Amino acid sequence: MVLLVFTAVTNLADGVTKIALPLLAARITSSPAQISLVSLALTLPWLLVALHVGVVVDRVDRRRLLWLADGMRLLAVGGLLAALAADGIALWGLVLAGVVLGVAEVIALTAAAALVPAVVPRAERERANAWVAGTETVANEFAGPFVGGLLVAAGTGLALGASWVSYLAASLVLLLLTGRFRAVRGDRADRADGADGADGADPGGPAAPGAGRGGHGSVHAEIAEGLRHLWQHRLLRTMALILTVLCASWGAWLALMPLVATRHLGLSAEQYGIVLSGLGIGGLVGAVTVTRVNRLLGRRWAMFADLLGTFAMMAVPAVTTRWWAVAIAAFAGGMGGTLWAVNARLIGQNLVPEAMMGRYSGVSRLLSWGALPVGAGLMGVLAQWCGVRVAFLVFAVAVAATVPVFWRVVTVGALRAAE
């Protein structure tokens, strides 16, 4: 419950900053490339530090890493507030804050993902993942953008100040999460009550391959181990590569949509927040219905819904400027994204040893979330050179190209074996 509350509060604040920073950039410049640079800064750390963060998550107390992430968020947003109180926020200041917030997100999400299998029994993980994924989506994609649009309209300082207070509150909530949450070599999780070595020493068990003195090998050796574990497993590898294309498309959509909404659709900040909230509403529906959808259609069709929803997100802005059509497509993308996230997390938690969850999460998110800045940057260049509609169409075609790969590899048999 503590982890769920922490997830809700931090993702709510993330949702506010996600809409506030690009809208602030749109007030400073009308260049699609420069506006996309802010979104690029928020997501680039997934490419730069995800692998090393994964190693750190498997070595240290994961709760402390959540505190570190919130401290970085407080520093970044506090810096923007100070700049605003002085001479105003410059574009480079938004980019710098975006980088810090992006690194904090890498640390927080990787550590939180590794905490779930450590504290939740296998039989209860589908429900736990649904709650966590649903909370992330509702707070980050629905409530956060909606509130963020209202706050930005009321005042930039109010939006940034609310985010700062939320990050502070989340740090205080973590005080209720007692115990030790360091991964134990030998594929055994630390228990929250500290039963396995409450004095802070590892209780024993065989060391992970390549482990050296103190139970750890070199950083690069452990990174290589995480890469091999994902790449040698056909299902995990294919899921990560497909998600790379999907996340690149999401990064492209989020990077350019502020400009499209304000310049092409003629929406205000509040209206843009409503459109963006379609992602969160869809994600909420996906979280509430994932168990039923899995039972009625099967896990394979539930995950395939993400391909359909992401295709709709990219194709609709390429053929129409009707805001309600864009919002419906966002709803489809949000629902499909949550259905994929819940099932993919469960598959990974079942197939990956708990002591390697940090590295696995780092590697898989490098390939998937690391595509967010690539998609954002590519979208900015395509929109600048070829126009907005052509740029969306390119990504729609890329999503469609993943369909045959999905059907060939993500089979009913492969998914059943993962259970």
C-alpha positions as CSV (number, residue, x, y, z in Angstrom):
1,M,0.0,0.0,0.0
2,V,2.9,2.4,0.8
3,L,4.5,1.7,-2.6
4,L,1.1,2.3,-4.3
5,V,0.6,5.7,-2.5
6,F,4.2,6.7,-3.4
7,T,3.5,5.7,-7.0
8,A,0.3,7.7,-7.1
9,V,1.8,10.9,-5.6
10,T,5.0,10.9,-7.7
11,N,3.2,10.1,-10.9
12,L,0.7,12.8,-10.3
13,A,3.5,15.3,-10.0
14,D,5.2,13.8,-13.1
15,G,2.0,14.3,-15.0
16,V,1.9,17.9,-14.1
17,T,5.5,18.5,-15.1
18,K,5.0,16.5,-18.3
19,I,2.5,19.0,-19.5
20,A,4.0,22.1,-17.9
21,L,7.5,21.9,-19.3
22,P,6.5,21.5,-23.0
23,L,3.8,24.2,-22.7
24,L,6.3,26.5,-21.2
25,A,8.7,25.7,-24.1
26,A,5.9,26.5,-26.5
27,R,5.6,29.9,-25.0
28,I,9.3,30.5,-25.5
29,T,9.6,29.3,-29.1
30,S,7.4,28.2,-32.0
31,S,10.1,25.8,-33.4
32,P,9.0,22.1,-33.4
33,A,12.6,21.0,-33.0
34,Q,13.2,23.2,-30.0
35,I,10.0,22.2,-28.3
36,S,10.8,18.5,-28.9
37,L,14.1,19.2,-27.3
38,V,12.4,19.5,-23.9
39,S,10.6,16.2,-24.3
40,L,13.9,14.7,-25.5
41,A,15.6,15.9,-22.3
42,L,12.9,14.2,-20.1
43,T,13.5,10.8,-21.8
44,L,17.1,10.8,-23.0
45,P,18.4,9.5,-19.6
46,W,16.8,6.1,-20.4
47,L,19.4,5.8,-23.2
48,L,22.3,7.1,-21.1
49,V,22.0,5.7,-17.6
50,A,19.4,2.9,-17.6
51,L,22.0,0.0,-17.7
52,H,24.1,1.4,-14.9
53,V,21.0,2.2,-12.8
54,G,19.9,-1.4,-13.2
55,V,23.2,-2.6,-11.6
56,V,22.9,-0.1,-8.7
57,V,19.3,-1.3,-8.1
58,D,20.6,-4.9,-7.7
59,R,23.3,-3.7,-5.3
60,V,21.7,-1.3,-2.8
61,D,18.6,-0.8,-0.9
62,R,15.9,0.0,-3.4
63,R,13.9,2.2,-1.0
64,R,16.8,4.5,-0.6
65,L,17.0,4.9,-4.3
66,L,13.4,6.1,-4.3
67,W,14.4,8.7,-1.8
68,L,17.4,9.7,-4.0
69,A,15.1,10.1,-7.0
70,D,12.7,12.3,-5.1
71,G,15.5,14.5,-3.9
72,M,16.6,15.0,-7.5
73,R,13.1,16.0,-8.5
74,L,12.9,18.5,-5.7
75,L,16.2,20.0,-6.8
76,A,15.1,20.3,-10.4
77,V,11.6,21.8,-9.8
78,G,13.0,24.0,-7.1
79,G,15.5,25.4,-9.5
80,L,12.8,26.2,-12.0
81,L,10.8,28.0,-9.3
82,A,13.9,30.0,-8.4
83,A,14.5,31.0,-12.0
84,L,10.8,32.0,-12.4
85,A,11.1,34.2,-9.3
86,A,14.1,35.9,-10.7
87,D,14.3,36.7,-14.4
88,G,12.0,34.0,-15.9
89,I,12.7,30.6,-17.3
90,A,14.9,30.2,-20.3
91,L,14.8,27.2,-22.8
92,W,18.1,25.9,-21.6
93,G,16.7,25.9,-18.0
94,L,13.8,23.7,-19.1
95,V,16.2,21.3,-20.8
96,L,18.5,21.1,-17.8
97,A,15.5,20.4,-15.5
98,G,14.2,17.9,-17.9
99,V,17.5,15.9,-17.8
100,V,17.5,15.8,-14.0
101,L,13.8,14.8,-13.9
102,G,14.5,12.1,-16.5
103,V,17.4,10.6,-14.5
104,A,15.2,10.6,-11.4
105,E,12.5,8.8,-13.3
106,V,15.0,6.1,-14.4
107,I,16.1,5.5,-10.8
108,A,12.5,5.6,-9.4
109,L,10.8,3.3,-12.0
110,T,13.7,0.8,-12.1
111,A,13.8,0.5,-8.3
112,A,10.0,0.3,-7.9
113,A,9.7,-2.4,-10.5
114,A,12.3,-4.5,-8.7
115,L,10.5,-4.0,-5.4
116,V,7.2,-5.6,-6.6
117,P,8.4,-9.2,-6.9
118,A,10.4,-8.8,-3.6
119,V,7.2,-8.0,-1.6
120,V,4.3,-9.5,-3.5
121,P,3.8,-13.3,-3.7
122,R,3.6,-14.8,-7.2
123,A,-0.1,-15.6,-7.0
124,E,-1.0,-12.0,-6.3
125,R,1.3,-10.3,-8.8
126,E,-1.2,-9.8,-11.6
127,R,-3.5,-7.9,-9.3
128,A,-0.6,-5.9,-7.8
129,N,0.8,-5.1,-11.3
130,A,-2.7,-4.0,-12.3
131,W,-3.0,-1.7,-9.4
132,V,0.5,-0.2,-9.9
133,A,0.2,0.1,-13.6
134,G,-3.3,1.6,-13.3
135,T,-2.1,4.1,-10.6
136,E,0.8,5.1,-12.8
137,T,-1.5,5.6,-15.8
138,V,-4.3,7.4,-14.0
139,A,-2.0,9.7,-12.1
140,N,0.6,10.3,-14.9
141,E,-1.7,10.4,-18.0
142,F,-5.1,11.4,-16.6
143,A,-5.1,13.3,-13.4
144,G,-1.7,14.9,-13.7
145,P,-2.1,16.4,-17.2
146,F,-5.7,17.5,-16.5
147,V,-4.6,19.2,-13.2
148,G,-1.4,20.4,-15.0
149,G,-3.4,22.1,-17.7
150,L,-5.5,23.9,-15.2
151,L,-2.5,24.9,-13.0
152,V,-0.5,26.2,-16.0
153,A,-3.5,28.3,-17.1
154,A,-3.7,29.7,-13.5
155,G,0.0,30.4,-13.2
156,T,3.3,28.7,-14.0
157,G,4.5,29.1,-10.4
158,L,1.4,27.4,-9.1
159,A,2.0,24.4,-11.4
160,L,5.7,24.0,-10.4
161,G,5.0,24.6,-6.7
162,A,2.3,21.9,-6.6
163,S,4.7,19.5,-8.2
164,W,7.4,20.3,-5.6
165,V,5.1,19.8,-2.7
166,S,3.9,16.5,-4.2
167,Y,7.5,15.2,-4.4
168,L,8.2,16.2,-0.9
169,A,5.0,14.4,0.3
170,A,6.0,11.3,-1.5
171,S,9.4,11.3,0.2
172,L,7.6,11.4,3.6
173,V,5.3,8.6,2.6
174,L,8.4,6.3,2.1
175,L,9.1,6.6,5.9
176,L,6.2,4.1,6.3
177,L,7.9,1.5,4.1
178,T,9.9,-0.3,6.8
179,G,12.4,-3.1,6.3
180,R,15.4,-3.8,4.1
181,F,15.0,-4.0,0.3
182,R,18.4,-5.0,-1.0
183,A,18.4,-7.9,-3.6
184,V,19.9,-11.1,-2.2
185,R,22.3,-13.0,-4.4
186,G,21.1,-16.6,-5.0
187,D,17.6,-15.5,-6.2
188,R,16.1,-14.9,-2.8
189,A,14.4,-11.6,-1.9
190,D,14.8,-9.7,1.3
191,R,11.6,-9.7,3.3
192,A,10.1,-6.5,4.4
193,D,10.3,-7.6,8.0
194,G,14.0,-8.1,7.7
195,A,13.8,-11.9,8.4
196,D,16.6,-12.6,5.9
197,G,19.6,-11.0,7.6
198,A,18.1,-8.0,9.4
199,D,21.6,-6.8,10.3
200,G,22.2,-5.8,6.7
201,A,24.4,-8.7,5.6
202,D,23.4,-11.0,2.9
203,P,22.1,-14.2,4.4
204,G,24.1,-16.4,2.0
205,G,23.3,-18.4,-1.0
206,P,25.2,-18.9,-4.3
207,A,26.5,-15.8,-5.9
208,A,25.3,-14.6,-9.3
209,P,27.4,-15.5,-12.3
210,G,30.4,-13.3,-12.5
211,A,30.1,-12.1,-8.9
212,G,33.3,-11.2,-7.2
213,R,34.3,-10.1,-3.8
214,G,31.3,-8.9,-1.8
215,G,28.9,-10.8,-4.0
216,H,29.3,-8.4,-7.0
217,G,31.3,-8.5,-10.2
218,S,32.4,-5.5,-12.1
219,V,29.7,-3.1,-13.3
220,H,30.3,-4.0,-16.9
221,A,30.2,-7.7,-16.2
222,E,26.8,-7.3,-14.4
223,I,25.5,-5.2,-17.3
224,A,26.6,-7.9,-19.7
225,E,24.8,-10.5,-17.6
226,G,21.6,-8.6,-17.8
227,L,21.9,-8.1,-21.5
228,R,22.5,-11.8,-22.1
229,H,19.6,-12.8,-19.9
230,L,17.2,-10.7,-22.0
231,W,18.7,-11.3,-25.4
232,Q,18.9,-15.1,-25.1
233,H,15.3,-15.4,-24.2
234,R,13.3,-15.2,-27.4
235,L,10.0,-14.0,-25.9
236,L,11.5,-11.4,-23.7
237,R,13.8,-10.2,-26.5
238,T,10.9,-9.8,-28.9
239,M,8.7,-8.1,-26.4
240,A,11.4,-5.6,-25.7
241,L,12.0,-4.9,-29.4
242,I,8.4,-4.4,-30.2
243,L,8.0,-2.1,-27.2
244,T,11.0,-0.1,-28.6
245,V,8.9,0.8,-31.6
246,L,5.8,1.5,-29.5
247,C,7.6,3.7,-27.1
248,A,9.3,5.6,-29.9
249,S,5.9,6.3,-31.2
250,W,4.7,7.4,-27.8
251,G,7.7,9.7,-27.4
252,A,7.0,11.2,-30.8
253,W,3.3,11.7,-30.0
254,L,4.0,13.4,-26.6
255,A,6.8,15.5,-28.1
256,L,4.7,17.1,-30.9
257,M,1.2,17.0,-29.5
258,P,1.6,20.3,-27.4
259,L,2.4,22.1,-30.7
260,V,-0.3,20.3,-32.7
261,A,-2.9,20.9,-30.0
262,T,-2.2,24.6,-29.6
263,R,-1.3,25.5,-33.2
264,H,-3.2,23.0,-35.4
265,L,-6.2,22.0,-33.2
266,G,-6.6,25.5,-31.7
267,L,-6.9,24.1,-28.1
268,S,-6.2,26.0,-24.9
269,A,-3.9,24.5,-22.2
270,E,-7.0,23.2,-20.3
271,Q,-8.4,21.6,-23.5
272,Y,-5.0,20.1,-24.3
273,G,-4.9,18.6,-20.8
274,I,-8.3,17.0,-21.5
275,V,-7.1,15.5,-24.7
276,L,-3.9,14.2,-23.0
277,S,-6.1,12.8,-20.3
278,G,-7.6,10.4,-22.8
279,L,-4.5,8.4,-22.3
280,G,-5.1,8.1,-18.6
281,I,-8.8,7.3,-18.9
282,G,-7.9,4.5,-21.3
283,G,-5.2,3.3,-18.9
284,L,-7.7,3.3,-16.0
285,V,-10.1,1.2,-18.0
286,G,-7.3,-1.2,-18.9
287,A,-6.2,-1.5,-15.3
288,V,-9.7,-2.3,-14.1
289,T,-10.5,-4.7,-16.9
290,V,-7.1,-6.5,-17.5
291,T,-8.0,-9.6,-15.5
292,R,-11.3,-9.9,-17.3
293,V,-9.8,-9.2,-20.7
294,N,-7.1,-11.8,-20.1
295,R,-9.7,-14.4,-19.1
296,L,-12.1,-13.6,-22.0
297,L,-9.6,-13.0,-24.8
298,G,-6.3,-14.4,-23.5
299,R,-3.1,-12.7,-22.7
300,R,-2.0,-12.6,-26.3
301,W,-5.0,-10.6,-27.6
302,A,-4.8,-8.3,-24.5
303,M,-1.2,-7.4,-25.4
304,F,-2.0,-7.1,-29.1
305,A,-4.4,-4.3,-28.1
306,D,-1.4,-2.1,-27.5
307,L,-0.3,-2.4,-31.1
308,L,-3.8,-1.4,-32.3
309,G,-4.1,1.5,-29.8
310,T,-0.6,2.9,-30.6
311,F,-1.3,2.7,-34.3
312,A,-4.5,4.6,-33.8
313,M,-2.7,7.3,-31.8
314,M,-0.2,7.9,-34.7
315,A,-2.6,7.4,-37.6
316,V,-5.5,9.7,-36.5
317,P,-3.5,13.0,-36.3
318,A,-2.2,12.2,-39.8
319,V,-5.7,12.1,-41.3
320,T,-7.8,14.5,-39.3
321,T,-7.6,17.6,-37.1
322,R,-10.8,16.9,-35.1
323,W,-9.8,17.0,-31.4
324,W,-12.3,14.4,-30.3
325,A,-10.9,11.9,-32.8
326,V,-7.4,12.5,-31.4
327,A,-8.8,12.1,-27.8
328,I,-10.5,8.8,-28.7
329,A,-7.2,7.5,-30.3
330,A,-5.4,8.5,-27.1
331,F,-7.9,6.5,-25.1
332,A,-7.3,3.5,-27.2
333,G,-3.5,3.9,-26.8
334,G,-3.8,4.4,-23.1
335,M,-5.9,1.3,-22.6
336,G,-3.7,-0.9,-24.8
337,G,-0.6,0.4,-23.1
338,T,-1.8,-0.6,-19.6
339,L,-2.9,-4.1,-20.9
340,W,0.6,-4.6,-22.3
341,A,2.3,-3.2,-19.2
342,V,0.5,-5.4,-16.7
343,N,1.0,-8.6,-18.7
344,A,4.6,-7.8,-19.7
345,R,5.6,-7.1,-16.1
346,L,4.0,-10.3,-14.9
347,I,5.9,-12.3,-17.6
348,G,9.2,-10.7,-16.7
349,Q,8.7,-11.2,-13.0
350,N,7.9,-14.9,-13.6
351,L,10.9,-15.5,-15.9
352,V,13.6,-13.3,-14.3
353,P,15.3,-14.1,-11.0
354,E,14.6,-11.5,-8.3
355,A,18.3,-10.8,-7.8
356,M,18.5,-9.7,-11.5
357,M,15.3,-7.7,-11.6
358,G,17.2,-4.4,-11.5
359,R,19.4,-5.2,-14.4
360,Y,16.6,-6.8,-16.4
361,S,14.4,-3.8,-15.9
362,G,17.3,-1.5,-16.9
363,V,18.1,-3.4,-20.1
364,S,14.5,-3.8,-21.1
365,R,13.6,-0.2,-20.4
366,L,16.8,0.9,-22.3
367,L,15.5,-0.8,-25.4
368,S,11.9,0.4,-24.9
369,W,11.8,3.6,-22.9
370,G,15.2,4.6,-24.4
371,A,13.3,4.9,-27.6
372,L,11.2,7.7,-26.2
373,P,13.9,10.4,-26.9
374,V,14.7,8.8,-30.2
375,G,11.1,9.1,-31.2
376,A,10.8,12.6,-29.9
377,G,13.9,13.8,-31.7
378,L,12.9,12.0,-35.0
379,M,9.4,13.4,-34.8
380,G,10.8,17.0,-34.4
381,V,13.0,16.6,-37.4
382,L,10.3,14.9,-39.6
383,A,7.8,17.6,-38.7
384,Q,10.2,20.4,-39.4
385,W,11.2,19.0,-42.8
386,C,8.1,17.1,-44.0
387,G,5.2,18.5,-42.0
388,V,3.2,17.2,-39.1
389,R,0.9,14.8,-40.9
390,V,3.8,13.0,-42.7
391,A,5.6,12.7,-39.5
392,F,2.7,11.0,-37.8
393,L,2.2,8.7,-40.8
394,V,5.8,7.5,-40.7
395,F,5.3,6.3,-37.1
396,A,2.0,4.7,-37.9
397,V,3.7,2.6,-40.6
398,A,6.5,1.6,-38.2
399,V,3.9,0.3,-35.6
400,A,2.1,-1.7,-38.3
401,A,5.4,-3.4,-39.2
402,T,5.6,-4.9,-35.7
403,V,2.3,-6.9,-36.2
404,P,3.7,-9.9,-38.1
405,V,6.6,-10.2,-35.6
406,F,4.2,-10.2,-32.7
407,W,2.0,-13.0,-34.1
408,R,5.0,-15.1,-35.0
409,V,6.8,-15.0,-31.6
410,V,4.3,-14.0,-28.9
411,T,2.3,-17.2,-29.2
412,V,-0.2,-18.8,-26.9
413,G,2.4,-21.6,-26.1
414,A,5.2,-19.1,-25.3
415,L,2.9,-17.1,-23.0
416,R,1.6,-20.3,-21.3
417,A,5.2,-21.4,-20.6
418,A,5.9,-18.0,-19.0
419,E,3.2,-18.6,-16.5
